[in-house]
Amino acid sequence: MRIPRGTPPGWPPGLDHQRKAKRGESEGRDLLETGSQEPQLRSQKRKAQKLEREYKKRSSIDIEKKLRQAKRIYKTTIRQRKWAYINRNWETITEVIRT
């Protein structure tokens, strides 16, 4: 009788260890208990992680967008204030320059 390859030493040939373990059976768990739920839970976890990554990316993009907007508004208001001051005090500015 030929001993098949992959038989652990001390095991009789042709027993359960040659049969491929089904999903969930590998750690000796009952297939009915966890086998059907495990892939579903794994896929749910993967989806949750994907959504979380997308949300983080989107929120960081939104923050950058708002910062750029605030910077632009700040620059324009400073420019407007500068020119308003110049226009209000045009006479005094030109007098100071002339003297």
N, CA and C atoms as a LAMMPS dump frame, in Angstrom:
ITEM: TIMESTEP
0
ITEM: NUMBER OF ATOMS
297
ITEM: BOX BOUNDS ff ff ff
-5.0000000000000000e+02 5.0000000000000000e+02
-5.0000000000000000e+02 5.0000000000000000e+02
-5.0000000000000000e+02 5.0000000000000000e+02
ITEM: ATOMS id mol type element x y z
1 1 1 N 0.844 -1.194 0
2 1 2 C 0 0 0
3 1 3 C 0.884 1.251 0
4 2 1 N 0.616 2.138 -0.962
5 2 2 C 1.44 3.33 -1.134
6 2 3 C 0.964 4.423 -0.185
7 3 1 N 1.899 5.051 0.541
8 3 2 C 1.544 6.163 1.431
9 3 3 C 1.543 7.433 0.584
10 4 1 N 0.4 8.15 0.527
11 4 2 C 0.347 9.36 -0.301
12 4 3 C 1.238 10.454 0.27
13 5 1 N 1.701 11.306 -0.644
14 5 2 C 2.529 12.428 -0.225
15 5 3 C 1.696 13.392 0.615
16 6 1 N 2.302 13.992 1.617
17 6 2 C 1.576 14.943 2.441
18 6 3 C 0.971 14.306 3.668
19 7 1 N 1.176 13.012 3.871
20 7 2 C 0.663 12.382 5.083
21 7 3 C 1.639 12.666 6.212
22 8 1 N 1.174 13.254 7.304
23 8 2 C 2.08 13.542 8.418
24 8 3 C 2.625 12.246 9.002
25 9 1 N 3.842 12.251 9.511
26 9 2 C 4.398 11.034 10.096
27 9 3 C 3.581 10.597 11.295
28 10 1 N 3.316 9.314 11.372
29 10 2 C 2.521 8.797 12.476
30 10 3 C 1.042 8.708 12.161
31 11 1 N 0.606 9.249 11.01
32 11 2 C -0.806 9.179 10.641
33 11 3 C -1.011 7.99 9.718
34 12 1 N -2.098 7.281 9.871
35 12 2 C -2.395 6.222 8.909
36 12 3 C -2.759 6.833 7.556
37 13 1 N -2.396 6.179 6.458
38 13 2 C -2.649 6.765 5.144
39 13 3 C -4.132 6.827 4.805
40 14 1 N -4.485 7.843 3.976
41 14 2 C -5.825 7.955 3.422
42 14 3 C -6.89 8.372 4.399
43 15 1 N -6.585 9.283 5.292
44 15 2 C -7.619 9.739 6.233
45 15 3 C -8.055 11.169 5.921
46 16 1 N -8.679 11.799 6.914
47 16 2 C -9.282 13.125 6.74
48 16 3 C -8.29 14.211 6.339
49 17 1 N -7.03 14.071 6.721
50 17 2 C -6.093 15.16 6.466
51 17 3 C -5.846 15.37 4.977
52 18 1 N -6.236 14.414 4.128
53 18 2 C -6.042 14.587 2.693
54 18 3 C -7.17 15.397 2.07
55 19 1 N -8.331 15.359 2.701
56 19 2 C -9.472 16.101 2.173
57 19 3 C -9.233 17.588 2.419
58 20 1 N -9.518 18.384 1.42
59 20 2 C -9.337 19.821 1.59
60 20 3 C -10.381 20.335 2.56
61 21 1 N -9.946 21.183 3.476
62 21 2 C -10.874 21.734 4.462
63 21 3 C -11.764 22.754 3.779
64 22 1 N -13.044 22.711 4.109
65 22 2 C -13.977 23.699 3.567
66 22 3 C -13.782 25.01 4.319
67 23 1 N -14.364 26.067 3.781
68 23 2 C -14.228 27.374 4.408
69 23 3 C -14.814 27.339 5.82
70 24 1 N -14.048 27.819 6.779
71 24 2 C -14.518 27.863 8.155
72 24 3 C -14.176 26.616 8.935
73 25 1 N -13.762 25.561 8.247
74 25 2 C -13.451 24.317 8.936
75 25 3 C -11.982 24.24 9.31
76 26 1 N -11.193 25.138 8.784
77 26 2 C -9.741 25.007 8.918
78 26 3 C -9.291 25.043 10.375
79 27 1 N -9.913 25.863 11.201
80 27 2 C -9.502 25.928 12.602
81 27 3 C -10.35 25.021 13.478
82 28 1 N -11.037 24.06 12.874
83 28 2 C -11.82 23.115 13.647
84 28 3 C -13.175 23.656 14.061
85 29 1 N -13.599 24.747 13.465
86 29 2 C -14.909 25.292 13.818
87 29 3 C -15.984 24.575 13.022
88 30 1 N -17.167 24.626 13.532
89 30 2 C -18.284 24.005 12.836
90 30 3 C -18.666 24.887 11.652
91 31 1 N -18.875 24.272 10.51
92 31 2 C -19.167 25.025 9.294
93 31 3 C -20.479 25.791 9.415
94 32 1 N -21.448 25.202 10.092
95 32 2 C -22.755 25.849 10.202
96 32 3 C -22.682 27.089 11.082
97 33 1 N -21.781 27.08 12.061
98 33 2 C -21.691 28.221 12.978
99 33 3 C -21.194 29.477 12.282
100 34 1 N -20 29.37 11.678
101 34 2 C -19.36 30.596 11.193
102 34 3 C -19.112 30.612 9.699
103 35 1 N -19.132 29.47 9.053
104 35 2 C -18.737 29.409 7.651
105 35 3 C -19.558 30.302 6.753
106 36 1 N -20.855 30.401 7.013
107 36 2 C -21.698 31.184 6.115
108 36 3 C -21.606 32.675 6.431
109 37 1 N -21.307 33.033 7.679
110 37 2 C -21.292 34.446 8.057
111 37 3 C -19.946 35.105 7.782
112 38 1 N -18.875 34.328 7.872
113 38 2 C -17.548 34.916 7.791
114 38 3 C -17.294 35.717 6.513
115 39 1 N -17.56 35.159 5.325
116 39 2 C -17.301 35.944 4.113
117 39 3 C -18.142 37.214 4.072
118 40 1 N -19.372 37.111 4.554
119 40 2 C -20.263 38.275 4.554
120 40 3 C -19.696 39.367 5.469
121 41 1 N -19.259 38.963 6.668
122 41 2 C -18.695 39.938 7.598
123 41 3 C -17.432 40.567 7.019
124 42 1 N -16.627 39.736 6.369
125 42 2 C -15.389 40.239 5.784
126 42 3 C -15.695 41.281 4.716
127 43 1 N -16.698 40.984 3.865
128 43 2 C -17.02 41.931 2.793
129 43 3 C -17.609 43.215 3.376
130 44 1 N -18.406 43.088 4.439
131 44 2 C -18.961 44.289 5.075
132 44 3 C -17.842 45.152 5.651
133 45 1 N -16.859 44.49 6.277
134 45 2 C -15.737 45.224 6.85
135 45 3 C -14.964 45.944 5.752
136 46 1 N -14.755 45.238 4.626
137 46 2 C -14.035 45.834 3.498
138 46 3 C -14.786 47.055 2.972
139 47 1 N -16.117 46.919 2.829
140 47 2 C -16.924 48.049 2.342
141 47 3 C -16.831 49.227 3.298
142 48 1 N -16.888 48.927 4.612
143 48 2 C -16.82 49.994 5.608
144 48 3 C -15.479 50.718 5.532
145 49 1 N -14.393 49.958 5.388
146 49 2 C -13.075 50.582 5.288
147 49 3 C -12.968 51.433 4.03
148 50 1 N -13.541 50.941 2.921
149 50 2 C -13.501 51.688 1.665
150 50 3 C -14.254 53.011 1.813
151 51 1 N -15.453 52.936 2.409
152 51 2 C -16.244 54.149 2.605
153 51 3 C -15.511 55.139 3.507
154 52 1 N -14.869 54.609 4.551
155 52 2 C -14.139 55.475 5.47
156 52 3 C -13 56.192 4.75
157 53 1 N -12.269 55.444 3.904
158 53 2 C -11.178 56.063 3.148
159 53 3 C -11.708 57.155 2.229
160 54 1 N -12.815 56.853 1.521
161 54 2 C -13.398 57.852 0.612
162 54 3 C -13.83 59.094 1.381
163 55 1 N -14.457 58.882 2.565
164 55 2 C -14.933 60.009 3.358
165 55 3 C -13.763 60.88 3.803
166 56 1 N -12.676 60.228 4.276
167 56 2 C -11.51 60.996 4.719
168 56 3 C -10.934 61.811 3.574
169 57 1 N -10.843 61.162 2.396
170 57 2 C -10.291 61.842 1.232
171 57 3 C -11.161 63.049 0.878
172 58 1 N -12.49 62.81 0.838
173 58 2 C -13.413 63.869 0.452
174 58 3 C -13.365 65.015 1.459
175 59 1 N -13.338 64.688 2.765
176 59 2 C -13.352 65.739 3.777
177 59 3 C -12.064 66.552 3.717
178 60 1 N -10.925 65.898 3.462
179 60 2 C -9.672 66.65 3.372
180 60 3 C -9.696 67.558 2.146
181 61 1 N -10.287 67.08 1.041
182 61 2 C -10.403 67.915 -0.16
183 61 3 C -11.291 69.123 0.139
184 62 1 N -12.417 68.888 0.86
185 62 2 C -13.313 69.984 1.219
186 62 3 C -12.592 71.016 2.078
187 63 1 N -11.782 70.54 3.035
188 63 2 C -11.062 71.46 3.919
189 63 3 C -10.089 72.31 3.106
190 64 1 N -9.353 71.672 2.196
191 64 2 C -8.411 72.423 1.359
192 64 3 C -9.144 73.456 0.51
193 65 1 N -10.298 73.049 -0.024
194 65 2 C -11.094 73.95 -0.861
195 65 3 C -11.528 75.179 -0.05
196 66 1 N -12.011 74.935 1.172
197 66 2 C -12.463 76.046 2.016
198 66 3 C -11.3 76.951 2.4
199 67 1 N -10.134 76.357 2.662
200 67 2 C -8.963 77.172 2.997
201 67 3 C -8.576 78.077 1.83
202 68 1 N -8.562 77.509 0.617
203 68 2 C -8.241 78.325 -0.56
204 68 3 C -9.245 79.464 -0.727
205 69 1 N -10.526 79.131 -0.516
206 69 2 C -11.577 80.135 -0.652
207 69 3 C -11.374 81.262 0.366
208 70 1 N -11.083 80.881 1.618
209 70 2 C -10.886 81.878 2.67
210 70 3 C -9.682 82.764 2.35
211 71 1 N -8.617 82.148 1.845
212 71 2 C -7.414 82.901 1.489
213 71 3 C -7.727 83.915 0.398
214 72 1 N -8.496 83.47 -0.609
215 72 2 C -8.855 84.355 -1.716
216 72 3 C -9.687 85.535 -1.207
217 73 1 N -10.682 85.245 -0.367
218 73 2 C -11.539 86.309 0.171
219 73 3 C -10.706 87.295 0.982
220 74 1 N -9.791 86.753 1.81
221 74 2 C -8.935 87.59 2.647
222 74 3 C -8.083 88.518 1.787
223 75 1 N -7.475 87.951 0.729
224 75 2 C -6.636 88.77 -0.145
225 75 3 C -7.443 89.88 -0.806
226 76 1 N -8.644 89.534 -1.315
227 76 2 C -9.441 90.555 -2.01
228 76 3 C -9.888 91.642 -1.039
229 77 1 N -10.271 91.269 0.189
230 77 2 C -10.718 92.3 1.134
231 77 3 C -9.562 93.216 1.504
232 78 1 N -8.363 92.646 1.689
233 78 2 C -7.21 93.494 2.011
234 78 3 C -6.938 94.457 0.865
235 79 1 N -6.998 93.936 -0.369
236 79 2 C -6.769 94.784 -1.539
237 79 3 C -7.808 95.91 -1.583
238 80 1 N -9.076 95.544 -1.351
239 80 2 C -10.143 96.551 -1.384
240 80 3 C -9.936 97.599 -0.295
241 81 1 N -9.572 97.148 0.912
242 81 2 C -9.353 98.102 2.007
243 81 3 C -8.209 99.051 1.679
244 82 1 N -7.142 98.491 1.094
245 82 2 C -5.979 99.309 0.75
246 82 3 C -6.395 100.416 -0.22
247 83 1 N -7.122 100.007 -1.278
248 83 2 C -7.518 101.003 -2.266
249 83 3 C -8.543 101.979 -1.712
250 84 1 N -9.411 101.506 -0.817
251 84 2 C -10.38 102.418 -0.199
252 84 3 C -9.643 103.469 0.624
253 85 1 N -8.622 103.029 1.371
254 85 2 C -7.835 103.967 2.169
255 85 3 C -7.126 104.974 1.272
256 86 1 N -6.553 104.475 0.178
257 86 2 C -5.839 105.367 -0.744
258 86 3 C -6.806 106.383 -1.336
259 87 1 N -7.99 105.914 -1.743
260 87 2 C -8.96 106.829 -2.354
261 87 3 C -9.471 107.851 -1.344
262 88 1 N -9.701 107.413 -0.094
263 88 2 C -10.183 108.347 0.924
264 88 3 C -9.149 109.425 1.217
265 89 1 N -7.909 109.031 1.315
266 89 2 C -6.856 109.952 1.746
267 89 3 C -5.971 110.394 0.587
268 90 1 N -6.55 110.474 -0.602
269 90 2 C -5.738 110.762 -1.776
270 90 3 C -5.041 112.118 -1.676
271 91 1 N -5.786 113.131 -1.202
272 91 2 C -5.213 114.475 -1.13
273 91 3 C -4.035 114.515 -0.17
274 92 1 N -4.21 113.944 1.019
275 92 2 C -3.118 113.983 1.999
276 92 3 C -1.914 113.183 1.507
277 93 1 N -2.166 112.085 0.84
278 93 2 C -1.055 111.262 0.337
279 93 3 C -0.268 112.047 -0.703
280 94 1 N -0.981 112.689 -1.633
281 94 2 C -0.275 113.438 -2.682
282 94 3 C 0.475 114.628 -2.082
283 95 1 N -0.105 115.293 -1.038
284 95 2 C 0.6 116.403 -0.393
285 95 3 C 1.887 115.918 0.249
286 96 1 N 1.82 114.783 0.941
287 96 2 C 3.014 114.242 1.604
288 96 3 C 4.076 113.909 0.565
289 97 1 N 3.636 113.369 -0.568
290 97 2 C 4.594 113.008 -1.616
291 97 3 C 5.234 114.27 -2.199
292 98 1 N 4.418 115.344 -2.397
293 98 2 C 4.938 116.582 -2.994
294 98 3 C 5.961 117.261 -2.083
295 99 1 N 5.724 117.214 -0.777
296 99 2 C 6.622 117.949 0.132
297 99 3 C 7.883 117.186 0.454
